[in-house]
Amino acid sequence: MVSIGVLVLTYNEEDNIEECLESVSWVDEIVVVDSYSQDDTLELARQYTSNIYQREFDDFATQRNYGLDQMESEWVLVVDADERVTSDLQEEVLNKLSNPEASGYKIPRKNYFLGKWIKYCGWYPDYTLRLFKVADNRYSGLVHEGLKIEGTVEKLEGTLIHYTYRDLEHYLNKINHYTTLDAQKKYQAGKRKRLLYILMRPVLEFIKKYILKKGFLLGSQGLILAILSSYYQFLKYIKLWEKYNSDES
């Protein structure tokens, strides 16, 4: 059996951190990288691990890579503070790592928002690459940070439970943050979009989420999420437009 550690990033997660770390208390090592929380996050985390490091946040990829550099385990399970590892996932991970046949594993997430498990709108199964060898892999990208695994990647069946956003205000704050990073990433890559594209992209996003991804089956939550997804696309590209427009003025 290989050794397995868990990596968790935190910032003001006192409402989440205990349940998160309790759900992974079966691993060999827990590493927490904290962005100088101002609540009781660290005090609560210390009940589960002494491997707590503080570092100013710059981007998710760099923050996660810093945590991976501190880890002694052979394999890592990356878990967010607002996620919980189910007993089925725990059993499956332990079984797979007793004799690993892949280089990485994608895990499905059940996302809860607006008081409901979001089965549609493209939110489920929401596979995300979270289990992989520590030594061989590092993250890249400003937003929606990714991994390029050398070798085969398999999908697991056990789920991560994701309590994604506390409320609409939290969601809108996240949208503002992520769209800024997304626009910056596209700007640095030299990508540019015309105003017509900026106007049409949100419409296409709504059709995709609400109709093609069956958001209408979620009732009012599906309609709200489809509209918010459209708003995300508009905000991202209008911020990109603003950057280019500022250059020309």
HUFENGI-V814233 format. One record per backbone hydrogen bond with DSSP energy under -0.5 kcal/mol. NH is the residue of the N-H (numbers start at 1). CO is the residue of the C=O. If there is no record, write none. Layout:
{{NH | CO} {NH | CO}}
//
This chain:
{{2 | 97} {5 | 75} {6 | 29} {7 | 77} {8 | 31} {10 | 33} {16 | 13} {17 | 13} {20 | 16} {21 | 17} {22 | 18} {23 | 19} {24 | 21} {25 | 22} {27 | 24} {28 | 4} {29 | 4} {31 | 6} {32 | 51} {33 | 8} {34 | 32} {34 | 53} {35 | 10} {36 | 34} {44 | 40} {45 | 41} {46 | 42} {47 | 44} {48 | 45} {49 | 45} {52 | 50} {53 | 32} {55 | 34} {60 | 142} {61 | 141} {63 | 59} {64 | 60} {65 | 61} {66 | 62} {67 | 63} {68 | 64} {69 | 65} {70 | 66} {70 | 67} {71 | 68} {75 | 3} {76 | 132} {77 | 5} {78 | 76} {78 | 130} {79 | 7} {79 | 77} {81 | 9} {83 | 80} {84 | 161} {86 | 84} {86 | 159} {90 | 86} {91 | 87} {92 | 88} {93 | 89} {94 | 90} {95 | 91} {96 | 92} {97 | 93} {98 | 94} {98 | 95} {99 | 96} {103 | 152} {104 | 152} {105 | 131} {106 | 154} {107 | 128} {108 | 158} {109 | 125} {110 | 160} {111 | 109} {112 | 162} {113 | 116} {116 | 113} {118 | 111} {118 | 116} {119 | 117} {121 | 213} {122 | 213} {123 | 120} {128 | 107} {130 | 105} {130 | 128} {131 | 105} {132 | 76} {132 | 130} {133 | 103} {134 | 74} {137 | 133} {137 | 134} {140 | 146} {146 | 140} {149 | 147} {151 | 149} {154 | 104} {156 | 106} {160 | 108} {161 | 84} {162 | 110} {162 | 160} {163 | 82} {163 | 161} {164 | 112} {164 | 162} {165 | 112} {171 | 167} {172 | 168} {173 | 169} {174 | 170} {175 | 171} {176 | 172} {177 | 173} {178 | 174} {179 | 175} {180 | 176} {181 | 177} {182 | 178} {183 | 179} {184 | 180} {185 | 181} {186 | 182} {187 | 183} {188 | 184} {189 | 185} {190 | 187} {191 | 186} {198 | 194} {199 | 195} {200 | 196} {201 | 197} {202 | 198} {203 | 199} {204 | 200} {205 | 201} {206 | 202} {207 | 203} {208 | 204} {209 | 205} {210 | 206} {211 | 206} {211 | 207} {212 | 207} {213 | 208} {214 | 211} {215 | 209} {216 | 210} {217 | 214} {218 | 215} {219 | 216} {221 | 218} {223 | 219} {224 | 220} {225 | 221} {226 | 222} {227 | 223} {228 | 224} {229 | 225} {230 | 226} {231 | 227} {232 | 228} {233 | 229} {234 | 230} {235 | 231} {236 | 232} {237 | 233} {238 | 234} {239 | 235} {240 | 236} {241 | 237} {242 | 238} {243 | 239} {244 | 240} {245 | 241} {246 | 242} {247 | 243} {248 | 244} {249 | 245}}
//
